Amino acid sequence: MNNHKRNANLPSILVRSKALLVTMSLLLIMANIYALASTRNLAKTATDQQSQATWFLFQLTKEFSELNAIAPFATESSARREQVLLKYDLTWSRFDILLNNKETDRYLSLPGSRGFFLSLFNSFKELEPELDLIEQPQYADKLADELSYIYMSMIDYVNLNFRLESPIYLGYVEHAQVLYRIQIGLLMLLCLCASLTGYIIHKEAQYHRELSLTDSLTKVRSRLALFNDLEYLIESKQAFTLFLLDLNGFKQINDNFGHQAGDRALTQVAERISMLGMDCYRVGGDEFALISLHNEDIDVQWAIIESCFYEPLDVGMQQYESLSTSIGVAQFPKDAKQSNQLISIADGKMYRMKFSQNEQGLVG
């Protein structure tokens, strides 16, 4: 019963979780807009203030920065993956221009500079086969990490070897570092949103599965849960006894007092038999099932079940009605080794008992 109370709180938990997810998504979108706007502003400033050679280097940094920023989101949609592929091609072309344009010679004339950028470009090109797998989260994350490592290696090298005394250029460097920190923040937000989404999906699946395995009226286990548990016990070769119960006199309660009275009666019956230490299920309108794993004598368990019907049931309006039950029994593995056969055997015995009671006038 405690599980049912906890499950009743799940819808509110899911609502709060979804609200948090929406909030985090909005923050992520705002951060993306900020990063893109900052990148564009940085590109515009570089165009206006720096030489053509500096512009080529900055363009490489810009394209690489944007590629690095969107790579972690490649699994979101096919449009996002196309954007990653486009940025990869643009970064490739920027590398090629930097290495082969005459106006960049003064940058690459420093000892080891050309070799460094060639090595960096080769490492970048080696990532191309991984682009075909970016729709898979593990490969997308790996690609994002490798791109980030190459990108930061380039940024560190440029900062160390291509320093200019111009405060404007130093401002570009500082701004690039801020953009990188923003990208790290975006990645953290994305991870948080992904974790929250996974949590919500898990809780929703868990909640809906519990609903499908629980009878909405009596809150005991459902017919589907009965078949699941029977299959589990049979597969684990766990000996058990199956009891099928059909209520005698239930139709008269519905006819004389209405369906609400019938629902009250069913709920009380379920409460009583669920306290017997057996797994309890509602398998039909007025049919219940019990699974016993105890080694007690069947007659003893039978008597315990019948004792649940000694006291009259409160059907409302200060009216009390008595019910009895017809019981069918099947044992695993003694009677059968398949769930359908066990149910068929117990069902047959239950209806033979009911027919016998009808003949004797014991069932109303």
C-alpha positions as CSV (number, residue, x, y, z in Angstrom):
1,M,0.0,0.0,0.0
2,N,2.9,2.4,0.7
3,N,4.1,1.9,-2.9
4,H,0.7,3.0,-4.1
5,K,0.9,6.2,-2.0
6,R,4.3,7.0,-3.3
7,N,3.2,6.4,-6.9
8,A,0.2,8.8,-6.4
9,N,2.8,11.6,-5.9
10,L,4.6,10.9,-9.1
11,P,2.5,13.1,-11.4
12,S,3.4,16.2,-9.3
13,I,7.1,15.2,-9.4
14,L,7.0,14.8,-13.1
15,V,5.3,18.2,-13.5
16,R,8.0,19.9,-11.4
17,S,10.8,18.0,-13.3
18,K,9.4,19.1,-16.6
19,A,9.2,22.7,-15.5
20,L,12.8,22.5,-14.4
21,L,13.7,21.0,-17.8
22,V,11.9,23.8,-19.6
23,T,13.7,26.4,-17.5
24,M,17.1,24.8,-18.2
25,S,16.3,24.6,-21.9
26,L,15.5,28.3,-22.0
27,L,18.8,29.1,-20.3
28,L,20.6,26.9,-22.8
29,I,19.0,28.7,-25.7
30,M,19.8,32.1,-24.2
31,A,23.4,31.1,-23.7
32,N,23.6,29.9,-27.3
33,I,22.3,33.2,-28.5
34,Y,24.8,35.1,-26.4
35,A,27.7,32.9,-27.6
36,L,26.7,33.4,-31.3
37,A,26.2,37.1,-30.9
38,S,29.6,37.5,-29.2
39,T,31.3,35.5,-31.9
40,R,29.7,37.6,-34.6
41,N,30.7,40.8,-32.8
42,L,34.3,39.5,-32.4
43,A,34.4,38.7,-36.1
44,K,33.2,42.2,-37.1
45,T,35.7,43.9,-34.8
46,A,38.5,41.8,-36.3
47,T,37.5,42.7,-39.8
48,D,37.6,46.4,-39.0
49,Q,40.8,46.4,-36.9
50,Q,43.2,43.7,-38.0
51,S,45.2,43.0,-41.0
52,Q,44.2,40.4,-43.6
53,A,46.6,37.8,-42.1
54,T,45.2,38.3,-38.7
55,W,41.8,38.0,-40.2
56,F,42.6,34.6,-41.7
57,L,43.8,33.4,-38.3
58,F,40.9,34.8,-36.6
59,Q,38.5,33.2,-39.1
60,L,40.0,29.9,-38.3
61,T,39.5,30.5,-34.6
62,K,36.0,31.7,-35.1
63,E,34.9,28.7,-37.2
64,F,36.7,26.3,-34.9
65,S,35.1,28.0,-31.9
66,E,31.6,27.6,-33.4
67,L,32.3,24.0,-34.4
68,N,33.5,23.4,-30.8
69,A,30.4,25.0,-29.4
70,I,27.8,23.0,-31.4
71,A,29.6,19.6,-31.6
72,P,28.2,18.5,-28.2
73,F,24.7,19.0,-29.5
74,A,25.1,16.9,-32.6
75,T,22.7,14.2,-31.3
76,E,19.8,16.6,-30.9
77,S,18.6,16.5,-34.5
78,S,19.6,15.8,-38.1
79,A,19.6,19.6,-38.7
80,R,22.1,20.0,-35.9
81,R,24.3,17.3,-37.3
82,E,24.2,19.0,-40.7
83,Q,25.3,22.2,-39.0
84,V,28.2,20.4,-37.3
85,L,29.3,18.9,-40.7
86,L,29.1,22.3,-42.3
87,K,31.2,23.9,-39.6
88,Y,33.7,21.1,-39.9
89,D,34.1,21.9,-43.6
90,L,34.4,25.6,-43.0
91,T,37.1,25.0,-40.4
92,W,38.9,22.7,-42.8
93,S,38.9,25.5,-45.4
94,R,40.2,28.0,-42.9
95,F,43.1,25.8,-42.1
96,D,43.8,25.4,-45.8
97,I,43.7,29.2,-46.4
98,L,46.0,29.8,-43.4
99,L,48.6,27.3,-44.5
100,N,48.6,28.3,-48.2
101,N,47.8,32.0,-48.4
102,K,50.8,34.3,-49.0
103,E,49.5,36.9,-46.6
104,T,49.9,34.6,-43.7
105,D,53.6,34.0,-44.3
106,R,54.6,36.4,-41.6
107,Y,52.7,34.4,-39.0
108,L,54.1,31.1,-40.2
109,S,57.7,32.3,-40.5
110,L,58.3,31.8,-36.8
111,P,60.4,28.6,-36.1
112,G,58.1,25.6,-35.8
113,S,54.9,27.5,-36.6
114,R,54.1,26.0,-40.0
115,G,54.9,22.5,-38.6
116,F,52.6,23.1,-35.7
117,F,49.7,24.2,-37.8
118,L,50.3,21.3,-40.2
119,S,50.3,18.9,-37.3
120,L,47.2,20.5,-35.9
121,F,45.5,20.3,-39.4
122,N,46.4,16.6,-39.7
123,S,44.9,15.9,-36.3
124,F,41.8,17.7,-37.3
125,K,41.5,15.8,-40.6
126,E,41.8,12.5,-38.7
127,L,38.5,13.2,-37.0
128,E,36.6,13.1,-40.3
129,P,35.7,9.3,-40.0
130,E,34.1,10.0,-36.6
131,L,31.7,12.5,-38.1
132,D,29.8,9.6,-39.6
133,L,29.0,8.3,-36.1
134,I,28.0,11.6,-34.4
135,E,24.4,10.6,-34.2
136,Q,25.5,8.2,-31.5
137,P,25.9,10.0,-28.1
138,Q,29.2,8.3,-27.1
139,Y,30.9,9.2,-30.4
140,A,29.5,12.7,-30.4
141,D,30.9,13.2,-26.9
142,K,34.3,11.8,-28.0
143,L,34.4,14.0,-31.1
144,A,33.5,17.1,-29.0
145,D,36.3,16.3,-26.5
146,E,38.9,15.8,-29.3
147,L,37.8,19.0,-31.1
148,S,38.0,20.9,-27.8
149,Y,41.6,19.6,-27.2
150,I,42.7,20.6,-30.7
151,Y,41.0,24.0,-30.4
152,M,42.6,24.8,-27.0
153,S,46.0,23.6,-28.3
154,M,45.7,26.1,-31.1
155,I,44.5,28.9,-28.8
156,D,47.3,28.3,-26.4
157,Y,49.9,28.3,-29.2
158,V,48.6,31.5,-30.7
159,N,48.5,33.2,-27.4
160,L,52.1,32.2,-26.6
161,N,53.7,32.8,-30.0
162,F,51.6,35.4,-31.8
163,R,51.2,38.0,-29.1
164,L,50.7,41.6,-30.3
165,E,51.2,44.6,-28.2
166,S,47.9,46.0,-29.5
167,P,45.3,46.0,-26.7
168,I,42.7,45.3,-29.3
169,Y,44.3,42.0,-30.2
170,L,44.8,41.2,-26.5
171,G,41.1,41.9,-26.1
172,Y,40.3,39.4,-28.8
173,V,42.3,36.8,-27.0
174,E,40.5,37.5,-23.7
175,H,37.2,37.4,-25.5
176,A,38.0,34.1,-27.1
177,Q,38.8,32.7,-23.7
178,V,35.5,34.0,-22.4
179,L,33.7,32.3,-25.3
180,Y,35.4,29.1,-24.5
181,R,34.3,29.3,-20.9
182,I,30.8,30.0,-22.1
183,Q,31.0,26.9,-24.3
184,I,32.0,24.8,-21.2
185,G,29.0,26.3,-19.4
186,L,26.8,25.3,-22.4
187,L,28.1,21.8,-22.2
188,M,27.4,21.6,-18.5
189,L,23.8,22.9,-19.1
190,L,23.3,20.4,-21.9
191,C,24.5,17.5,-19.6
192,L,22.1,18.7,-16.9
193,C,19.2,18.9,-19.4
194,A,20.1,15.5,-20.7
195,S,20.3,14.0,-17.2
196,L,16.9,15.6,-16.3
197,T,15.3,14.4,-19.5
198,G,16.6,10.9,-18.8
199,Y,15.2,11.1,-15.2
200,I,11.8,12.3,-16.4
201,I,11.6,9.5,-19.1
202,H,12.6,6.9,-16.5
203,K,10.0,8.1,-14.0
204,E,7.3,8.4,-16.5
205,A,8.0,4.9,-17.8
206,Q,8.1,3.6,-14.2
207,Y,4.9,5.4,-13.3
208,H,2.9,4.2,-16.4
209,R,4.2,0.7,-15.9
210,E,3.0,0.7,-12.3
211,L,-0.4,2.0,-13.5
212,S,-0.6,-0.9,-16.0
213,L,0.2,-3.4,-13.2
214,T,-2.2,-1.9,-10.6
215,D,-6.0,-2.2,-10.6
216,S,-7.3,1.4,-10.5
217,L,-10.3,0.6,-8.2
218,T,-8.9,-1.7,-5.6
219,K,-5.2,-0.7,-5.8
220,V,-4.1,-4.4,-5.8
221,R,-2.1,-5.9,-8.6
222,S,-3.8,-6.2,-12.1
223,R,-4.4,-9.2,-14.4
224,L,-1.3,-8.2,-16.4
225,A,0.8,-8.3,-13.2
226,L,-0.6,-11.8,-12.5
227,F,0.7,-13.2,-15.8
228,N,4.0,-11.4,-15.4
229,D,4.5,-12.9,-11.9
230,L,3.4,-16.4,-12.9
231,E,5.9,-16.4,-15.7
232,Y,8.6,-15.2,-13.4
233,L,7.9,-17.8,-10.8
234,I,7.7,-20.6,-13.4
235,E,11.0,-19.5,-15.0
236,S,12.7,-19.4,-11.6
237,K,11.2,-22.8,-10.8
238,Q,9.7,-21.5,-7.6
239,A,6.9,-23.7,-6.3
240,F,3.7,-21.9,-5.6
241,T,-0.1,-22.3,-5.2
242,L,-2.6,-20.3,-7.3
243,F,-6.0,-19.5,-5.9
244,L,-8.8,-18.1,-8.1
245,L,-11.7,-16.5,-6.3
246,D,-15.1,-15.6,-7.7
247,L,-17.5,-13.6,-5.5
248,N,-20.9,-15.1,-4.8
249,G,-23.7,-12.6,-4.4
250,F,-21.9,-9.6,-5.8
251,K,-24.4,-9.1,-8.7
252,Q,-27.2,-8.7,-6.1
253,I,-25.3,-5.9,-4.4
254,N,-24.9,-4.1,-7.8
255,D,-28.6,-4.7,-8.6
256,N,-30.0,-3.7,-5.2
257,F,-27.6,-0.9,-4.2
258,G,-25.9,0.3,-7.4
259,H,-22.5,0.2,-8.8
260,Q,-21.0,2.5,-6.2
261,A,-22.0,0.0,-3.5
262,G,-20.4,-2.7,-5.6
263,D,-17.2,-0.8,-5.9
264,R,-17.1,-0.3,-2.1
265,A,-17.6,-4.1,-1.7
266,L,-14.8,-4.9,-4.1
267,T,-12.5,-2.5,-2.4
268,Q,-13.2,-4.0,1.0
269,V,-12.7,-7.5,-0.3
270,A,-9.4,-6.5,-1.8
271,E,-8.2,-5.0,1.5
272,R,-9.1,-8.1,3.4
273,I,-7.5,-10.7,1.1
274,S,-4.4,-8.5,0.5
275,M,-3.7,-8.8,4.2
276,L,-3.3,-12.6,4.1
277,G,0.5,-12.5,3.3
278,M,-0.1,-13.7,-0.3
279,D,0.3,-11.7,-3.6
280,C,-3.2,-10.4,-4.4
281,Y,-4.6,-9.6,-7.9
282,R,-7.9,-8.4,-9.4
283,V,-8.3,-10.4,-12.6
284,G,-11.9,-9.5,-13.6
285,G,-15.0,-7.7,-12.4
286,D,-15.6,-9.8,-9.2
287,E,-12.7,-12.2,-9.7
288,F,-9.5,-12.2,-7.7
289,A,-6.4,-14.3,-7.6
290,L,-3.9,-15.1,-4.9
291,I,-0.4,-16.6,-5.2
292,S,1.0,-18.3,-2.1
293,L,4.6,-19.2,-1.8
294,H,4.1,-20.8,1.7
295,N,4.3,-24.5,2.3
296,E,1.2,-24.6,4.4
297,D,-1.5,-27.2,3.8
298,I,-3.9,-26.0,1.0
299,D,-7.0,-26.7,3.3
300,V,-5.5,-24.3,5.9
301,Q,-4.9,-21.6,3.4
302,W,-8.4,-22.2,1.9
303,A,-9.9,-21.7,5.4
304,I,-7.9,-18.5,5.9
305,I,-9.2,-17.1,2.6
306,E,-12.8,-18.0,3.4
307,S,-12.5,-16.3,6.8
308,C,-12.2,-13.0,5.0
309,F,-15.9,-13.3,4.1
310,Y,-17.3,-14.0,7.6
311,E,-17.9,-10.3,8.3
312,P,-20.5,-8.4,6.2
313,L,-19.4,-5.7,3.9
314,D,-20.3,-2.0,4.3
315,V,-22.0,-1.0,1.0
316,G,-23.0,2.5,2.2
317,M,-26.1,4.1,3.5
318,Q,-25.7,2.1,6.7
319,Q,-26.3,-1.1,4.7
320,Y,-24.2,-4.3,5.2
321,E,-24.2,-7.3,2.9
322,S,-22.5,-10.6,3.1
323,L,-20.6,-12.2,0.3
324,S,-19.0,-15.7,-0.1
325,T,-16.5,-17.0,-2.6
326,S,-16.0,-19.9,-4.9
327,I,-12.3,-21.0,-5.0
328,G,-10.3,-22.8,-7.5
329,V,-6.7,-24.1,-6.8
330,A,-3.7,-25.1,-9.0
331,Q,-0.2,-25.9,-7.9
332,F,3.1,-25.5,-9.7
333,P,4.8,-27.7,-10.7
334,K,2.4,-30.4,-9.4
335,D,-0.6,-29.7,-11.5
336,A,0.9,-27.9,-14.5
337,K,4.1,-26.2,-15.7
338,Q,2.6,-23.4,-17.8
339,S,0.7,-20.3,-16.6
340,N,-2.2,-20.8,-19.0
341,Q,-2.7,-24.4,-17.9
342,L,-2.5,-23.4,-14.2
343,I,-5.1,-20.7,-14.7
344,S,-7.3,-23.1,-16.7
345,I,-7.2,-25.7,-14.0
346,A,-7.9,-23.3,-11.1
347,D,-10.7,-21.7,-13.2
348,G,-12.3,-25.0,-13.9
349,K,-12.3,-26.0,-10.2
350,M,-13.6,-22.6,-9.2
351,Y,-16.6,-22.8,-11.5
352,R,-17.3,-26.4,-10.6
353,M,-17.5,-25.3,-7.0
354,K,-19.8,-22.4,-7.9
355,F,-22.0,-24.7,-9.9
356,S,-22.2,-27.1,-7.0
357,Q,-23.1,-24.3,-4.6
358,N,-25.8,-23.2,-7.1
359,E,-27.3,-26.6,-7.2
360,Q,-27.3,-26.7,-3.4
361,G,-28.9,-23.2,-3.3
362,L,-25.9,-21.7,-1.4
363,V,-25.2,-19.0,-4.0
364,G,-27.7,-16.2,-4.5
